[in-house]
Amino acid sequence: MLTMADERLDRASSGMDPLKGLLLTYLMPESCYDEFFLNFNFLDVPCLKIVLSKGLGFGIILGSVMVKLPQILKLMGAQSAEGLSLNSVLLELLAITGTMAYSIAKEFPFSAWGEALFLMLQTVTIGFLILHYGGRTGRGVLFVVVYFGLLILLLSPVTPMSVVTTMQASNMPAIIIGRLIQAATNFSNGHTGQLSAISIFLMFAGSLARIFTSLQETGDSLMALTYVISSACNGIITLQVLYYWNSSTEHKIDKRKKTE
């Protein structure tokens, strides 16, 4: 027969089971759980790296849900896509799609690539808005339909792994060319137009963090190199946003006065 003390111990143990299951599923292997919560060794470097990587990964995914929302809201509020390059957006979409397809094919953990799913949906929306506010709504709808059709085909077993790997390898030139096109557009205009500073800063920070999580969680040098290139290119746009900050503000004020 169980004593009251035994019952309390059982309840405490059962209360820990869901928490343990949550930690083991999302944040750490069982060996690290034992190291932290049984041995109370909170300075175990390999386990700290695992937990930091997992935490960063899920933080990036949560942030990615909102990362391009300021850009979308800015476009919708201005009813204009001035300053945004459609070619740059399409190349960025190609890179995001390649990363997502490659990660799914390689069965990498969701924490290592999950933000690509949300960035893809938001980038498709931005592409549509650029076409819509450019007076090409029909092409915008066609773009969305064709893209998702090709995405379904890419993720299906019909597509060879070699094609997916080639897409991932092509991410680097796609990212470089796409960002250089946007940088050239900003330089030519002398301002950053409707580019959202919040979205740009978040993308830059996220790509930097992904270098570490890619090396830690996937060990895939191609994935890590992609994020190194992405960070460098996002850094260029971030510097332009800061450099043209006053010019962009003055341009918006002048444009508002002309429309009044």
Buried (B, 14 or more C-beta within 10 A) or exposed (E): EEEEEEEEEEEEEEEEEEEEEEBEEBBBEEEBBEBBBEEEEEEBEEBBBBBBBBBBBBBBBEBBBEBBBBBBEBBEEBEBBBBBBBEBBBBBBBBBBBBBBBBBBBEBBBBBBBBBBBBBEBBBBBBBBBBBBBEBEEEBEEBBEEBEEEBEEBBEEEBEEEEBBEBBBBBBEBBBBBBBBBBEBBEEBEBBBBBBBBBBBBBBBBBBBBBBBBBBBBEBEBBBBBBBBBBBBBBBBBEBBEEBEEBBEEBBEEBEEEEE
